[in-house]
Amino acid sequence: MRGAAAGRGRTARPQGRGASEGAGSRAAAKASGILSWAGSHRAACIVVVVIVALVVALYPPAKALYGASRTNAVLAERLDAATSSATQLQGEVDSLMTREGIEDEARRRGYVSEGETAVDVDGVTDSGSATTDESVTGDSSQTTDAQEPWYVSALDFLFGYDPSTQGVG
């Protein structure tokens, strides 16, 4: 009997325990999964809130910095164009400011006729250079690319930059 009772008891008990333990462990696993999801969801929400707070806090200084940078770039481009134009004009002036250039221009305008001396420049020497300012010199063969990259337009839109409103229109 002992064996039969023990056999029945053992067989009855483990089935009962296994069924209740299986249901309990599944419920515990499900609860653990829900808690794990809630924890990861909470962490994701915290990360999103921190990122939004950083964007809100850093947007105004980033916008000001971008505006200053773009204004500087536009002004530098205009300065390059003006320097190129000044260099070209200086070359034309240099070619006219020779004895032959002055005489040709005087004849062209009708101040003197052919064969007459247009200018009396006794005692005046010409070094051949009208200016010694090195900042005016530049390469007039440089061409600037008029089309900006796509990301500049995207950043202009993102930061609300418009050169005409910045006094650089």
Backbone torsions as a table, in degrees:
resi	resn	phi	psi	omega
1	MET	NA	-36.5	-178.3
2	ARG	-59.2	-42.0	179.7
3	GLY	-68.9	-40.0	-178.6
4	ALA	-70.0	-41.9	179.5
5	ALA	-68.7	-39.5	179.3
6	ALA	-67.2	-37.8	178.8
7	GLY	-65.6	-42.5	179.2
8	ARG	-68.9	-39.2	-179.5
9	GLY	-65.6	-41.1	-179.5
10	ARG	-68.4	-40.7	-178.5
11	THR	-71.4	-33.1	-178.4
12	ALA	-75.2	-42.3	-176.2
13	ARG	-68.9	-48.6	-178.9
14	PRO	-62.8	-34.2	177.9
15	GLN	-65.8	-42.6	179.5
16	GLY	-65.7	-45.2	179.9
17	ARG	-67.0	-44.0	-178.1
18	GLY	-61.0	-40.3	-179.9
19	ALA	-67.6	-44.8	-178.8
20	SER	-73.5	-36.0	178.2
21	GLU	-69.5	-37.7	179.2
22	GLY	-63.7	-44.6	179.1
23	ALA	-67.3	-38.5	179.1
24	GLY	-67.6	-41.1	-178.8
25	SER	-71.2	-33.5	176.4
26	ARG	-67.0	-41.2	178.2
27	ALA	-66.0	-39.7	178.6
28	ALA	-66.6	-40.1	178.5
29	ALA	-65.9	-40.8	179.0
30	LYS	-64.5	-43.7	178.0
31	ALA	-64.6	-40.0	178.1
32	SER	-64.6	-40.2	177.8
33	GLY	-64.1	-41.6	178.7
34	ILE	-65.1	-43.4	178.2
35	LEU	-64.5	-38.4	178.3
36	SER	-64.9	-43.6	178.7
37	TRP	-64.4	-42.5	179.6
38	ALA	-63.7	-39.4	178.8
39	GLY	-66.2	-43.7	179.6
40	SER	-70.4	-34.5	177.2
41	HIS	-65.7	-42.1	178.1
42	ARG	-62.8	-42.6	179.1
43	ALA	-64.4	-41.1	178.5
44	ALA	-64.4	-41.0	177.8
45	CYS	-62.8	-40.6	179.0
46	ILE	-64.3	-42.6	178.6
47	VAL	-62.2	-44.0	179.4
48	VAL	-63.0	-44.0	179.7
49	VAL	-62.8	-41.7	179.7
50	VAL	-64.9	-42.3	179.6
51	ILE	-64.7	-43.6	178.6
52	VAL	-62.9	-41.2	178.6
53	ALA	-63.3	-41.4	177.8
54	LEU	-64.4	-42.4	179.2
55	VAL	-63.2	-44.6	179.9
56	VAL	-64.5	-38.5	-178.1
57	ALA	-74.4	-35.7	-174.2
58	LEU	-96.2	-8.0	-177.5
59	TYR	-63.6	-49.0	-179.1
60	PRO	-59.6	-45.5	177.9
61	PRO	-67.9	-34.7	178.1
62	ALA	-66.1	-38.9	178.6
63	LYS	-64.6	-43.3	179.2
64	ALA	-65.2	-42.2	179.0
65	LEU	-64.7	-42.6	179.1
66	TYR	-65.0	-42.5	178.4
67	GLY	-61.3	-42.7	179.0
68	ALA	-66.0	-40.1	179.7
69	SER	-65.3	-44.6	179.8
70	ARG	-66.9	-41.0	177.8
71	THR	-61.3	-42.1	177.7
72	ASN	-62.3	-42.2	-179.9
73	ALA	-65.0	-41.8	179.2
74	VAL	-65.2	-43.0	179.6
75	LEU	-67.3	-37.6	177.6
76	ALA	-64.5	-39.0	177.3
77	GLU	-64.0	-42.3	178.3
78	ARG	-67.3	-36.8	177.5
79	LEU	-64.3	-41.6	177.1
80	ASP	-60.8	-42.4	178.9
81	ALA	-65.2	-41.5	179.4
82	ALA	-67.3	-38.6	177.9
83	THR	-64.7	-41.5	178.0
84	SER	-62.6	-44.1	178.5
85	SER	-64.2	-42.2	179.7
86	ALA	-65.2	-37.8	178.4
87	THR	-65.5	-42.8	178.3
88	GLN	-63.7	-44.6	178.8
89	LEU	-63.7	-39.3	179.0
90	GLN	-64.1	-36.7	176.0
91	GLY	-63.1	-40.3	177.8
92	GLU	-66.7	-41.1	178.3
93	VAL	-64.8	-41.6	178.8
94	ASP	-60.2	-39.1	-179.9
95	SER	-70.3	-30.0	178.8
96	LEU	-81.7	-24.5	-173.9
97	MET	-89.0	28.0	170.4
98	THR	-102.7	165.4	-179.8
99	ARG	-57.3	-45.9	-179.1
100	GLU	-66.0	-39.2	179.6
101	GLY	-64.0	-42.7	179.4
102	ILE	-66.2	-42.6	179.5
103	GLU	-64.7	-42.6	178.7
104	ASP	-62.4	-42.5	179.9
105	GLU	-67.2	-38.7	178.2
106	ALA	-64.9	-40.0	177.2
107	ARG	-68.0	-42.0	-178.9
108	ARG	-61.4	-38.5	-179.6
109	ARG	-83.1	-9.0	176.4
110	GLY	88.0	16.6	179.1
111	TYR	-74.9	-31.9	178.2
112	VAL	-135.6	155.9	178.2
113	SER	-96.7	170.1	-177.7
114	GLU	-61.0	134.3	178.1
115	GLY	95.6	-20.6	178.1
116	GLU	-83.2	154.6	175.5
117	THR	-81.5	121.6	-175.2
118	ALA	-78.3	-36.9	-173.5
119	VAL	-137.4	135.9	174.2
120	ASP	-103.7	109.2	-175.2
121	VAL	-118.1	44.1	178.5
122	ASP	-67.7	134.1	177.3
123	GLY	82.8	-4.9	179.6
124	VAL	-99.8	131.0	177.4
125	THR	-112.3	150.1	179.9
126	ASP	-122.1	126.9	179.4
127	SER	-79.2	-10.9	-179.6
128	GLY	90.0	-6.2	179.5
129	SER	-127.1	125.4	-177.5
130	ALA	-80.1	-22.7	-178.2
131	THR	-141.9	152.4	174.7
132	THR	-115.2	5.8	-179.0
133	ASP	-73.7	113.0	-177.4
134	GLU	-75.3	-20.5	-178.1
135	SER	-73.1	-17.9	-179.3
136	VAL	-81.8	-26.0	-177.2
137	THR	-70.9	146.6	179.1
138	GLY	-168.4	168.3	-179.5
139	ASP	-87.9	111.9	-178.3
140	SER	-77.2	-8.9	179.1
141	SER	-82.9	-4.6	179.1
142	GLN	-70.8	136.0	174.5
143	THR	-121.4	135.8	179.7
144	THR	-93.9	143.5	179.2
145	ASP	-78.3	116.1	-174.8
146	ALA	-75.3	-22.0	-178.1
147	GLN	-95.6	125.8	-179.4
148	GLU	-84.9	157.1	176.7
149	PRO	-64.6	159.5	-176.2
150	TRP	-62.5	-33.9	-175.9
151	TYR	-70.9	-24.7	177.1
152	VAL	-67.4	-41.3	176.7
153	SER	-64.7	-39.0	178.4
154	ALA	-64.7	-42.9	178.5
155	LEU	-68.8	-36.5	175.3
156	ASP	-59.4	-43.4	178.9
157	PHE	-66.6	-45.0	-178.2
158	LEU	-60.9	-43.0	-177.4
159	PHE	-95.6	1.5	176.8
160	GLY	66.2	37.2	-178.2
161	TYR	-89.2	132.2	175.4
162	ASP	-139.1	115.3	-177.4
163	PRO	-56.4	-31.8	-178.5
164	SER	-68.8	-26.9	178.5
165	THR	-85.7	-10.3	-178.7
166	GLN	-96.2	10.4	-179.1
167	GLY	78.9	14.6	-178.0
168	VAL	-125.7	39.2	-174.8
169	GLY	-89.6	NA	NA
